[in-house]
Amino acid sequence: MVKNIVIFFVLAFFSINVNSEETNKDSLQYTESTEELIVREVTIDTENHPGKKIYEKNCAVCHDGSVTKAPATNWLELMLPKAILRSMNEGIMQSQSSHLSNEEKTLIAEFLFKQKRSDFPQEIKINMCQKSKNNFDLKQAPAPYGWGYNTSRFYPKNVGGIDADNIKNLRLKWVFGFPYSQRARSEPLFALDSIFVGSQSGDIYALDLETGCVKWKFTASAEVRTGIVMDTWEEGKVPNFRPYIYFGDILANAYALDAQTGELVWKIRSDDHSNATLTATPSRFEDALFIPVSGLEVVAAADENYECCTFRGGVLAVEARTGRTLWKSYTIPLPAKYSGRTSVGTRTFGPSGAPVWNSPNIDKKRRYLYVGTGENYSTPADDSSDAIIAYNIDTGEEVWRRQTLSNDAWNLACMFKENPNCPIENGPDLDYSSSSILVKSDSRDILVSGQKSGRAFGINPDTGEIIWERKISDGGTQGGIHFGMSAEGNIIYAPINDMENTRDGKIYLDPKPGVHALEAQTGKIFWSKINPNECGGIEFCDPGVSAALTAIPGAVIAGHLDGKIRVYDKENGEVIWSFNALKEFESVSGAPAKGGGFSGSGPVIRNGYLAINSGYGIYYHMPGNALLVFSTE
């Protein structure tokens, strides 16, 4: 039986200093084009480019968001030209584009990528491993820590080999520059004496741990933002099966590959909606793979003629070794219905949205799976948004839900001045993008969640009842807790982003970007370290922490949007080690490597190695394409 538990808050409860009387409304900044969100130079006239007419005549009818399984145009615009052309020449769109000439296909790629072909990323010869480096150590199983296994993101010393005492010995070992990329979001995985990682180009790499050379490469249909997970077995023993790795791409395809060869085992479409996507890391437990489904129909809604919105988030459970569906549950139980028209006559539908941006949290004891949801995309807002939902792990039946903010309906139209597709609620877009963490103790278990509102909650995992609530910051559209808290024992580490200028007509007057430590059982704040702005006028530089944190014994590691890695002492929050990634690096891949802002995935650790991605060239953040690998040796 489902227990519907909802708490209703008024927006003023969060004390967001937005459009205050002291703020000059004429000085408020809005987004003027969705092109601003992609940190990439536009070198064509998109309105008059010949590729526009070819696309509208041959492609738009299926990619306008109304045809199931056909990725919407806003997703195609995120793909690299080589991926667009590959799809038309040898991929899923080969038959539909067979009547087009090579020139027409290239014009379509120019139109979607918004650059002349002479500005396309150049082909690069990848540094493949010599035969002697192509072996995989099957006795090194993946460590069951981090996304996909344990959302506390804590690596004990006997597994990670790094703690507060020896982290000062970290030295940069090598850097892998991702070809054709300006962002690096896929969290790497250490296993088989190798590193497995995805990329913006859609390429999955198996890298030699010692040198960074490429053992094998697989090309997915589109960008891979999820982390990589693998089957598990006992460390030190050879498994009696061939290990598979699992991940998803931005077109909502989920994959299983043979970890030793990179050969495709299975590929499925996780959701039929044209704006569905996979960005959060799937979770692996027993025989199943749990795939969180999110969507970016919020972007399509920026077009005032787009009929917003019908997407709804969910979780798909499949048999890991075959991809066979076990169950699927939606965060919004019923499909969206017609709800009216905007001021310009565009039809609207709802409720919609409530995407799942976070890796599912597996509760082995209760056999529950917890996910957090995002905002509704259209009016009416319902009890599905900004909520923690518990599902039965075996059946997918909803057990309980706890909404921590009501009336949050928002889409990208709200970032534009007077766009009629903005829901009447107009945000405030304070969703859950961070996984919850289950903290166990002798007295009681507690489920800790962190929200973009800048608030953390302690929740009873059996009932969904809120035990405590703690305001850390005012939060915001790009504020509060983003991609991942971490925990060591009873200490919860909460990253706060609190970007000051979100370019959506809002001003946040009391930002608290940095790292904060809380007691899991009570929510008491032990310490707060607000990061000073050291950007010095660098474009798209911010002091906040958007990326997921990683805890080690005695410390927590944080990549910041200002391009620096900082390690904070568990006891007092003092910075005990740091590294500035805002530079160009010598690359082992064959492609140039440049560091940028840190967001999305966090650091992963194994046997004295630390790997972290640098670069987040989207949503007004600093681009980069570097996988940084450090070692204590």
GIBELSUL-V345571 format. One record per residue. N is the residue number from 1. PHI is phi in degrees with one decimal (* if undefined). OMEGA is omega in degrees with one decimal (NA if undefined). Layout:
n phi omega
N PHI OMEGA
N PHI OMEGA
//
This chain:
n phi omega
1 * -178.7
2 -83.4 175.5
3 -104.5 179.5
4 -89.4 -176.4
5 -122.2 -174.2
6 -130.3 172.2
7 -113.4 -178.8
8 -104.2 177.5
9 -117.0 167.6
10 -85.2 -174.8
11 -61.0 -178.5
12 -64.1 179.9
13 -57.4 -176.6
14 -89.1 174.7
15 50.7 178.4
16 -77.8 -178.0
17 -81.1 -176.1
18 -118.7 176.6
19 52.9 -179.8
20 -69.6 -177.5
21 -61.9 -178.9
22 -77.2 -175.8
23 -90.2 176.1
24 -76.7 -175.5
25 -62.6 178.8
26 -68.2 -178.5
27 -89.5 -178.7
28 -68.1 -179.4
29 -100.0 175.2
30 -122.2 172.9
31 -77.9 -178.4
32 -104.1 -179.7
33 -155.6 176.8
34 -64.6 177.6
35 -63.8 179.3
36 -64.6 -174.4
37 -73.4 178.6
38 -101.1 -176.5
39 -77.7 -177.1
40 -151.1 -177.5
41 -70.4 175.5
42 -90.6 -174.6
43 -117.5 174.8
44 -128.1 171.4
45 -86.9 -171.4
46 -63.8 -177.9
47 -75.3 -175.4
48 -111.4 -179.3
49 -68.6 -178.3
50 -61.3 178.3
51 -66.1 -179.6
52 -63.8 -179.3
53 -66.5 178.8
54 -64.4 179.6
55 -65.6 -178.0
56 -63.2 -178.4
57 -76.6 -170.1
58 -110.3 -170.1
59 -123.7 -168.4
60 -62.5 -176.4
61 -60.2 178.1
62 -97.3 -173.7
63 -105.1 177.4
64 -88.0 178.1
65 97.0 -175.9
66 -100.2 -177.4
67 -105.6 -179.5
68 -62.9 178.3
69 71.2 177.5
70 -92.2 -177.7
71 -56.6 -179.7
72 -67.3 -176.4
73 -55.3 -178.2
74 -62.4 175.2
75 -77.0 179.3
76 -62.1 179.9
77 -69.2 177.2
78 -88.8 -177.5
79 -84.4 177.1
80 -75.5 -179.6
81 -54.4 -178.9
82 -63.0 178.7
83 -72.1 177.9
84 -63.2 -179.5
85 -67.3 178.5
86 -62.7 178.9
87 -62.7 -178.9
88 -80.5 -174.6
89 -87.8 -175.5
90 -143.8 -175.5
91 -105.4 -172.0
92 -66.4 -178.8
93 -99.2 -175.2
94 -61.1 -177.7
95 -70.0 -178.5
96 -68.4 -177.3
97 -108.5 -175.2
98 -64.1 -178.8
99 -83.3 -178.7
100 -87.1 175.7
101 -77.9 177.1
102 -59.9 179.1
103 -65.2 179.7
104 -65.1 177.7
105 -63.9 179.5
106 -66.6 177.0
107 -64.1 175.7
108 -62.7 178.9
109 -62.6 177.1
110 -61.9 -178.4
111 -62.2 -177.7
112 -71.0 -178.1
113 -83.4 176.2
114 66.1 176.8
115 -142.1 171.6
116 -66.3 -177.8
117 -60.7 178.4
118 -68.3 178.8
119 -98.3 178.5
120 -59.8 173.8
121 -55.5 -175.7
122 -80.0 177.8
123 -62.4 -176.0
124 -129.5 175.8
125 -85.1 -176.2
126 -78.5 179.1
127 -80.3 178.9
128 -78.4 -178.4
129 -71.4 167.4
130 -69.3 -175.6
131 -55.0 -177.3
132 -67.6 -178.6
133 -102.3 -174.4
134 -91.0 -178.4
135 -83.6 177.4
136 -124.1 179.6
137 -86.3 -175.7
138 -70.7 177.0
139 -81.1 178.3
140 -98.5 178.4
141 -75.5 173.9
142 -65.4 176.9
143 -75.2 -175.4
144 -79.2 179.8
145 -132.2 -179.1
146 86.1 -178.7
147 -54.4 -179.8
148 93.9 -178.0
149 -132.1 -175.5
150 -147.2 -172.6
151 -76.9 175.8
152 -70.1 177.1
153 56.2 176.5
154 -107.4 179.0
155 -110.9 178.6
156 -65.7 -174.9
157 -61.3 -176.5
158 -70.6 177.1
159 -105.7 -176.3
160 -82.7 -179.8
161 74.5 -178.1
162 -131.9 174.4
163 -142.8 -176.9
164 -63.4 -177.1
165 -78.2 -174.5
166 -107.3 -177.9
167 -66.4 176.8
168 -64.9 179.5
169 -86.9 -179.3
170 -60.8 175.0
171 -133.2 178.6
172 -66.5 -176.8
173 -94.0 175.3
174 -159.2 -179.6
175 -129.5 177.6
176 -106.9 176.9
177 -85.3 179.2
178 -71.8 178.9
179 -64.2 172.2
180 61.7 -170.5
181 -128.2 172.2
182 -129.4 172.7
183 -147.7 -178.0
184 -137.2 -170.3
185 -117.1 -174.1
186 -76.4 -178.8
187 -71.3 -177.9
188 -69.6 176.3
189 -133.4 172.0
190 -88.4 174.0
191 -173.1 175.6
192 57.1 -176.9
193 58.7 -176.7
194 -144.6 171.8
195 -122.1 177.1
196 -110.2 -175.5
197 -155.5 175.5
198 -98.7 -174.2
199 -155.8 179.0
200 -62.9 -179.3
201 -74.0 -176.5
202 89.0 179.6
203 -83.5 172.5
204 -103.0 -176.8
205 -117.1 164.6
206 -107.1 -172.6
207 -109.8 173.8
208 -68.4 -175.1
209 -64.9 -174.7
210 -77.3 -171.8
211 -118.7 -177.2
212 84.2 176.8
213 -68.2 -173.3
214 -93.4 177.5
215 -79.2 172.3
216 -155.2 179.5
217 -137.8 175.6
218 -122.9 -178.9
219 -108.2 176.3
220 -80.6 -176.6
221 -70.3 -176.6
222 -160.9 -177.9
223 -51.2 177.1
224 -109.9 178.6
225 -105.2 -179.5
226 -70.0 169.4
227 -74.6 178.9
228 -105.2 173.7
229 -123.0 -175.9
230 -137.7 170.4
231 -55.8 -179.4
232 -115.4 175.0
233 -158.4 -175.7
234 -71.1 178.7
235 -59.9 178.5
236 90.1 179.2
237 -120.8 177.1
238 -82.2 -178.6
239 -68.5 178.3
240 -92.6 177.0
241 -147.7 175.9
242 -84.1 -178.1
243 -66.8 174.8
244 -111.7 168.4
245 -110.3 -174.7
246 -134.0 179.8
247 -167.8 177.2
248 -139.0 177.5
249 -114.4 -174.3
250 -73.8 176.0
251 -94.2 176.7
252 74.8 173.2
253 -86.3 173.5
254 -108.7 -172.7
255 -132.9 164.4
256 -128.5 177.9
257 -122.8 169.9
258 -69.7 -173.8
259 -65.6 -177.2
260 -90.4 -176.3
261 -121.4 -174.6
262 78.9 -179.9
263 -74.9 -179.4
264 -69.6 176.1
265 -97.6 172.8
266 -153.2 177.5
267 -145.0 -180.0
268 -133.4 171.8
269 -90.1 -172.6
270 -80.5 179.6
271 -157.7 -175.0
272 -84.2 -175.8
273 -66.1 -176.2
274 -67.0 179.4
275 -110.3 176.2
276 -70.6 179.1
277 -153.0 173.2
278 -119.0 178.7
279 -123.8 -179.6
280 -92.6 -176.6
281 -70.5 175.7
282 -67.5 -179.9
283 -109.0 -177.2
284 -109.9 -179.6
285 -151.1 -177.8
286 51.8 -177.3
287 -94.0 -170.0
288 -114.6 171.4
289 -122.1 -176.9
290 -109.0 -170.5
291 -108.3 177.3
292 -81.2 -175.8
293 -110.4 176.0
294 -119.8 -177.4
295 -156.0 178.7
296 -116.9 172.1
297 -65.8 174.8
298 -58.3 -179.7
299 -74.7 179.1
300 -57.7 -177.3
301 -67.6 177.0
302 -65.0 174.9
303 -81.0 -175.1
304 -63.4 177.9
305 -93.8 179.9
306 -78.3 -179.3
307 -83.3 -173.5
308 -95.6 -6.3
309 -146.6 -176.8
310 -129.4 180.0
311 -68.5 171.1
312 -140.8 -177.3
313 -72.2 -179.8
314 -179.8 176.1
315 -131.6 176.6
316 -110.5 176.0
317 -104.5 179.3
318 -128.7 171.5
319 -70.7 -169.0
320 -59.9 -173.3
321 -78.4 -176.3
322 -123.1 -174.8
323 82.6 -179.6
324 -69.7 -178.3
325 -68.0 174.2
326 -98.4 174.1
327 -164.3 173.7
328 -140.8 178.1
329 -126.5 179.3
330 -102.3 177.2
331 -69.3 172.7
332 -106.9 -170.1
333 -58.4 -175.1
334 -113.7 178.1
335 -61.2 179.6
336 -64.7 178.3
337 -120.1 176.0
338 -57.3 -176.2
339 -126.8 178.3
340 143.7 179.2
341 -134.0 176.8
342 -80.2 -178.6
343 -65.4 177.8
344 -103.8 173.4
345 92.5 179.8
346 -75.6 179.4
347 -67.8 177.0
348 -125.6 -178.9
349 -136.0 178.0
350 -178.6 -7.0
351 -70.8 -177.3
352 -144.4 175.9
353 89.6 -173.9
354 50.8 -180.0
355 -70.8 176.6
356 -110.6 -178.0
357 -92.4 -170.8
358 -117.7 178.8
359 -70.3 -177.9
360 -58.7 179.2
361 -98.5 -175.3
362 -93.1 175.8
363 -104.1 -175.3
364 -66.6 -177.3
365 -65.2 -176.7
366 -91.9 -173.5
367 57.8 174.5
368 -111.1 172.4
369 -127.0 -177.5
370 -109.5 171.8
371 -134.4 172.5
372 -106.5 -176.9
373 -114.2 175.4
374 -93.0 -176.5
375 -73.4 166.5
376 -69.8 -178.6
377 -94.7 -176.0
378 -149.5 173.7
379 -73.1 6.5
380 -90.6 169.9
381 -71.9 179.6
382 -128.7 -175.1
383 -85.7 -179.5
384 -89.5 -174.5
385 -83.2 175.6
386 48.5 -174.0
387 -134.5 167.8
388 -101.6 -178.4
389 -121.2 176.2
390 -106.3 177.0
391 -115.6 170.3
392 -69.2 -171.9
393 -69.4 -177.4
394 -89.3 -174.3
395 -117.4 -175.2
396 81.7 179.0
397 -68.0 177.8
398 -71.1 -179.8
399 -97.8 175.5
400 -157.0 172.2
401 -138.4 178.8
402 -130.3 176.2
403 -88.3 -178.6
404 -108.0 173.3
405 -153.4 179.8
406 -97.1 174.4
407 59.5 177.8
408 -107.7 174.0
409 -121.1 -171.5
410 -157.3 168.1
411 -148.1 -171.9
412 -64.9 176.7
413 -58.9 -178.8
414 -72.3 176.7
415 -86.4 178.9
416 -104.8 -178.0
417 -73.3 174.2
418 58.9 173.7
419 -83.5 -173.8
420 -66.9 179.6
421 -82.6 176.0
422 -71.0 180.0
423 -59.4 -178.6
424 -63.4 178.4
425 -70.1 179.5
426 49.6 174.9
427 87.7 23.8
428 -94.8 177.7
429 58.7 -177.7
430 -115.8 -172.6
431 -82.8 172.0
432 -96.7 173.4
433 -113.3 179.0
434 -98.8 174.0
435 -66.0 172.0
436 -74.9 -179.9
437 -129.3 176.8
438 -94.3 -179.6
439 -106.4 -177.3
440 -105.8 176.1
441 -149.2 179.8
442 -66.2 -176.1
443 -80.5 -179.2
444 -170.6 170.5
445 -87.3 178.8
446 -141.5 179.4
447 -100.7 -177.0
448 -105.7 178.9
449 -124.8 179.2
450 -131.3 -169.2
451 -123.5 175.8
452 -65.3 174.0
453 -68.2 -175.4
454 84.1 -178.7
455 -113.4 173.5
456 -116.2 -177.0
457 -132.1 169.3
458 -103.8 -170.4
459 -123.1 173.4
460 -71.0 -175.2
461 -68.9 179.2
462 -81.0 -170.6
463 -121.0 -174.4
464 86.2 179.3
465 -67.4 177.1
466 -78.9 179.9
467 -92.2 175.5
468 -147.5 179.2
469 -141.8 -176.7
470 -134.3 173.8
471 -84.6 177.3
472 -103.1 178.2
473 -150.0 179.0
474 -78.1 179.2
475 69.4 179.6
476 153.7 -178.8
477 -54.8 171.0
478 -122.0 -178.7
479 -131.2 179.0
480 67.4 -176.6
481 -91.0 -177.0
482 -97.2 -162.3
483 -88.3 178.5
484 176.5 168.3
485 -80.1 172.1
486 -144.6 -176.6
487 -149.4 166.7
488 -123.7 -177.2
489 60.9 -177.2
490 -90.7 -179.3
491 -100.1 175.7
492 -103.1 174.9
493 -102.5 -177.7
494 -115.9 175.3
495 -83.7 177.7
496 -118.6 -178.5
497 -90.1 176.0
498 46.9 174.6
499 -68.4 -173.4
500 -70.7 -176.0
501 -108.4 -178.5
502 -94.2 175.6
503 55.3 176.4
504 -132.0 177.1
505 78.3 -179.2
506 -124.1 176.7
507 -124.5 179.5
508 -110.1 -167.8
509 -92.2 -176.6
510 -134.4 -178.6
511 -70.4 179.1
512 -133.4 -178.2
513 -67.3 179.8
514 152.9 -177.6
515 -123.4 -175.6
516 -133.7 -178.6
517 -111.4 -177.8
518 -125.3 172.0
519 -85.0 -173.0
520 -64.8 -174.0
521 -76.9 -175.3
522 -125.6 -175.2
523 82.6 178.6
524 -60.5 178.9
525 -85.5 177.6
526 -78.7 177.6
527 -156.3 177.2
528 -133.5 177.1
529 -117.0 179.4
530 -84.8 -174.0
531 -80.7 178.1
532 -68.3 178.6
533 -77.9 179.8
534 -113.0 -173.2
535 -74.6 177.4
536 60.2 176.7
537 84.5 178.5
538 -65.6 -177.3
539 -62.9 177.5
540 65.2 178.4
541 -94.3 178.0
542 -140.1 -176.8
543 -83.5 -171.8
544 -74.9 178.8
545 -116.4 178.1
546 -97.7 -176.5
547 -69.8 176.4
548 -66.7 176.0
549 -87.2 173.1
550 -133.7 -178.7
551 -98.7 173.1
552 -129.5 179.1
553 -55.4 175.2
554 87.8 -177.0
555 -163.2 175.4
556 -135.9 -175.0
557 -107.4 -176.4
558 -134.9 168.6
559 -89.9 -174.7
560 -107.8 178.4
561 -70.8 175.5
562 -87.6 175.3
563 86.8 -178.7
564 -114.4 170.5
565 -97.0 177.1
566 -127.1 177.4
567 -112.6 -175.1
568 -106.0 178.6
569 -68.5 -177.7
570 -61.1 -172.2
571 -76.1 -172.4
572 -135.2 178.4
573 80.5 178.9
574 -69.0 178.8
575 -75.9 -177.2
576 -108.0 176.0
577 -163.8 178.1
578 -150.6 179.4
579 -149.9 179.2
580 -97.0 -177.3
581 -96.6 -178.8
582 -80.1 -179.3
583 -163.5 171.8
584 -90.9 -176.7
585 -120.7 167.7
586 -70.2 -171.4
587 -109.2 178.6
588 -92.3 -172.3
589 -87.7 -170.1
590 104.2 176.3
591 -108.6 175.8
592 -59.7 -180.0
593 -129.1 178.7
594 -140.2 178.4
595 -81.9 179.1
596 -151.0 177.4
597 -71.6 177.9
598 -101.1 175.0
599 -159.1 -178.0
600 79.1 -175.8
601 -71.4 178.8
602 -117.1 -179.3
603 -70.3 172.7
604 -121.2 -168.8
605 -137.2 175.9
606 -163.6 171.9
607 50.5 177.3
608 86.5 176.3
609 -104.5 173.5
610 -131.1 178.6
611 -123.6 -178.5
612 -151.9 177.8
613 -89.0 -180.0
614 -129.6 178.6
615 131.6 -176.8
616 -146.1 -172.8
617 -76.1 178.8
618 -162.1 177.2
619 57.8 175.3
620 66.9 177.1
621 -125.3 -171.8
622 -72.6 -179.9
623 -73.6 176.6
624 -178.7 -176.0
625 -145.6 -169.5
626 -114.0 164.9
627 -97.8 -178.3
628 -97.7 178.9
629 -120.1 -179.6
630 -109.7 176.7
631 -145.8 176.6
632 -85.6 -178.3
633 -75.5 NA
//
